[in-house]
Amino acid sequence: MKKTMSLTGPWLITALMSVYALPGHSEIVQTTLKNGLKIIVQEDHRAPVVVSQVWYRAGSVDELNGKTGVAHVLEHMMFKGTKAVPAGQFSRQIATAGGKENAFTSKDYTCYFQQLEKSKLPLSFKLEADRMANLQITDAEFAKEIEVVKEERRWRTEDKPQSRVNEQFESSLYRAHPYGRPVVGFMNDLENMTAEDAREWYRTWYAPNNATIVVVGDVKAQDVFKLAAQTFGKLAAKPLPARKPQVEPVQLGERRAIVKAPAKLPYFVMGFHAPALKNGQSYAEQDWEPFALEVLSSILSGNDASRLSQKLVREQAIALEIDTGYDSTNRGQTSTFEVAASPSEGVSQEALQKAIWAQIDEIKTNGVTAAELHRVKAAVIAADVYKRDSMFYQAMQIGQLETLGYPLSLLQNNASRVQAVTSEQIQQVAKKYLIPEQMTLVSLDPQPMDPNFKPAGKPHQH
Amino acid sequence: MNVFTLIKTMLLAFVLLGFAGASHAALNIQRWTTAQGSAVYFVENHSLPMMDVSVNFSAGSAFDLPETSGLAALTHHVMALEAGGLSEETLTNRFADIGAVLGGSFDADRASFKLRTLTAEQAAALTAFNLVLHKPDFTQSVLAREQGRIVSALQEAETEPDSIAQKAFMRSIYGMHPYSQDQNGEISTVQALRAEHLRQFYQTHYTAQTAVIAIMGDVTTEQAKQIAEQLSAGLPQGPAVAPVPPVATLSAPTVKKLPHPAMQAHILIGQPGNLRGDPDFFPFYVGNYILGGGGFVSRLTEEVREKRGLAYSVYSYFMPMSQLGPFQIGLQTKKEQADEALKLVRDTVQQFVDQGVTAKELAAAKDNLIGGFPMRIDSNSKILEYLNMIGFYKLPLDYLDSFNQRVAAVTVQQVNDAFKRRIHPEHFATVIVGAE
């Protein structure tokens, strides 16, 4: 369904650039217009199609308290018309051209895209340039769409116990950093949001100098640059607000929270503050810890034979599901290493947590094996080839890296940096970051399915 | 997240994008039959140093008996875990060590396994893949553990409003037909399954004669022939399984209201729809784009979401199967307005059936479906999915080549006639989970 929202962070990560020279693939080329808009093109001539994406460096990380969710609400409003292209017509014109379109909002960015037959790229640029500068947000359209967004929140979060846990987990982990707030926004903030809040967001962040165009497909880069100059090139740059550093205060001990909701399976997330790869001016080739954390995550839960799954799901059968997560790249410059799991019937959450700690401690003490490191390397090499089967995915990687503030050369050297990770480095990051005093643990306490059940606390106003 | 999770995410995305559709004139599908009788569909393409292969069987949940419901899914699931006397860990790592990905899919009609591998690692990847298909172990310890996991998942599903709604809806439209069964089975039937059941099901349903093999990517015809022969030769021998029985149409409306503490009501309405190779396939395909399949430009989205803000998602779809698959309309909306939204959806569908589509709507639908054709086959993954579908449902080899022509040929009258003749809102099944 259109207008989706990415609740997970960017899934960019380790699977980047090709070590092969693949036929039909050219270099990534880019240019910047005078108004500050950057255009990046990856020619791919395997099929007569094109993916066009517009990335805005504006996500929930840029929101203020009381207005959470406004980045995502604006994403919805972007389909509600300009003077030249009235409400609903953007989608109709793309549909008539045979295209698919959608948009998504994350903590770090908002992205709009179309997938089209290659000759239709001018339509995409014309429409996107128009709504980059000329969006009209009427009170009437806003009043309807905010109800849609509230339904979206009910569907994604309110009625899904594990989503509730994840939301509580982020809120518990981050006391000050905006990563603690949900992308979709709190219900209270959606209920009190106004059309003017959305307009203000649009005026502040929607500008060519805060955006990147990514095009992948059966096109010539120079033609794309020319087309961009003719369309987006007419738009004026805007002064952008200063973005202040948002540094999470040091955590001074373990944190725990419980979520009660109607469900059957217990579930918990345990997580730790962890560094992100430094971006912008601070980007450095010797910044190795994020790569070590990526590899650690893969070795713990990359596939069904990885340590946590093999030992705890398969051999000991004390977990039904177990997974780890870590994103090395983001704008917020702080990340999380997390483990999410459901214990098997008759196994307590505490027992499973203890078993997870035992696996982490094993790595701290003895490191990982050469075979495990080899497996991660094999996956990265293969992913470099497999990703070429999807133009959309290639465009996603480029757009994320650029928007998050990393050089595109990371696409080239990511695999070698992953491969350079040693067992000792993995031990080091495990010992440094995965420690009990720094744990945040949020557990789902399943409640009976009483239709009259209401969660404790202040009910939402309707 | 990590590299392995990434790959899974990618594959999932391909599956979702790869649904429904066609191909372009330059797509040269080669077809032949192996010595053991497996049908093979192959498209050669050397632009990427990788290959995909999948093998499909008539081994979906429609082949379960009521008393062993869940057997087909459990067989498919456990086959991927243990084979050839290797430990689970060893088998998984045979794939992981070379960056190969073992996947698969399962529905009421079909169980399939899929392998994606680099060309350079093809031999080792196929050896492991052949083990999965030819030498499943079904050991008691693994089986018992997986039964426990599935039972827990079924228990959790009993608390989820979307799962509850889907299960009740399938019961309502299919009655005692095997399509009514939960694909994963019932808690009591799954618990009662034994390794013998799985071995028997494997021997009778994963046979060479019924297998449909699809190969896509960086191999020559000669290599593809060898690959297919090896895949086919190690499969059990046996006669074709009895086909899925025909589906009865609904003769009276039903309404199921199920309580749930969720904030939203989950609403499903519909009836048995159409089948693969159906003479009305294209009129329904184009017509449903207008009704509720065309994302933002469909009538249902326009009425329910765009005009009134009643739901985030509202849709209709036909899922053609070997017999009549579901025609389903769904939405979620806050409980207080569930009645209003349901009435609106009913009125919209009724009007669609009564008054039909306009020439302008039909033209816009065709523009999208025909103009979007190049995106249907722009990746190896999508082409592989078409090979699977064409092969498994015995669709004509020119299905993709003639797709645009057949969409273009659909008339207003054909759409209106097909809906009027076969879609009966007065007999729809309705399920509301979280009714007030």
Interface residues (C-beta under 8 A of the other chain):
Chain A: M1 K2 T8 W11 I13 T14 A15 Y20 L22 P23 G24 R46 A47 P48 V49 F79 A87 G88 S91 R92 A95 T96 A97 G98 G99 K100 Q115 L116 E117 K118 K120 A143 K144 E145 I146 E147 V148 V149 K150 E151 E152 R154 W155 E158 D159 P262 A263 K264 L265 E294 S297 S298 S301 G302 N303 D304 A305 S306 Q310 V313 R314 A317 L320 D323 T324 G325 Y326 D327 S342 S344 E345 A371 H374 R375 V376 A378 A379 V380 I381 A382 A383 V385 Y386 K387 R388 D389 S390 M391 F392 Y393 V418 M449 D450 P451 N452 F453 K454 H462
Chain B: M1 N2 V3 F4 T5 L6 I7 T9 M10 A13 F14 H46 S47 L48 P49 M50 L81 E88 E89 T92 N93 A96 D97 I98 G99 A100 V101 R116 T117 L118 E121 R145 G148 R149 V151 S152 A153 Q155 E156 E158 T159 P161 P259 H260 P261 A262 M263 Q264 G294 G295 F296 V297 E302 R305 E306 K307 R308 G309 L310 A311 Y312 S313 Y315 Q332 T333 K334 E336 A364 D367 N368 L369 I370 G371 G372 F373 P374 M375 I377 D378 S379 N380 S381
